[in-house]
């Protein structure tokens, strides 16, 4: 399974960005997809997740600002980020979790920088 994340960049406070993560290889669309982020000198943290049925879950610090979605026909997961804040600055990683085996796979990360 390979994951390719894109869409990061430099934006001002209050603006929006949309990240994409395309999955390829030997994957199942039933896998759980997650977005994590890691800020400088901080641990990686879970931002949002979406399961096959479309049910989503969010960290408290992004609720009502971020939206995760998936397009199974394109094997792509998105993270729409609105009202960005400087504390959202981090490398964002997509994650594919094969719950039936317990294995997970990571994309290479995409940098989001929010200027004040």
Secondary structure in CASP SS format (residue, H / E / C, confidence):
PFRMAT SS
TARGET T0000
AUTHOR 0000-0000-0000
METHOD secondary structure of the structure
MODEL  1
X C 1.00
X E 1.00
X E 1.00
X E 1.00
X E 1.00
X E 1.00
X C 1.00
X C 1.00
X E 1.00
X E 1.00
X E 1.00
X E 1.00
X C 1.00
X C 1.00
X C 1.00
X C 1.00
X E 1.00
X E 1.00
X E 1.00
X E 1.00
X E 1.00
X E 1.00
X E 1.00
X E 1.00
X C 1.00
X C 1.00
X C 1.00
X C 1.00
X C 1.00
X C 1.00
X C 1.00
X E 1.00
X E 1.00
X E 1.00
X E 1.00
X E 1.00
X E 1.00
X E 1.00
X C 1.00
X C 1.00
X C 1.00
X C 1.00
X C 1.00
X C 1.00
X E 1.00
X E 1.00
X E 1.00
X E 1.00
X E 1.00
X E 1.00
X C 1.00
X C 1.00
X C 1.00
X C 1.00
X C 1.00
X E 1.00
X E 1.00
X E 1.00
X C 1.00
X H 1.00
X H 1.00
X H 1.00
X C 1.00
X C 1.00
X C 1.00
X E 1.00
X E 1.00
X E 1.00
X E 1.00
X E 1.00
X E 1.00
X H 1.00
X H 1.00
X H 1.00
X C 1.00
X E 1.00
X E 1.00
X E 1.00
X E 1.00
X E 1.00
X E 1.00
X C 1.00
X C 1.00
X C 1.00
X C 1.00
X H 1.00
X H 1.00
X H 1.00
X C 1.00
X E 1.00
X E 1.00
X E 1.00
X E 1.00
X E 1.00
X E 1.00
X E 1.00
X E 1.00
X E 1.00
X C 1.00
X C 1.00
X C 1.00
X C 1.00
X E 1.00
X E 1.00
X E 1.00
X E 1.00
X C 1.00
X C 1.00
X C 1.00
X E 1.00
X E 1.00
X E 1.00
X E 1.00
X E 1.00
X E 1.00
X C 1.00
END
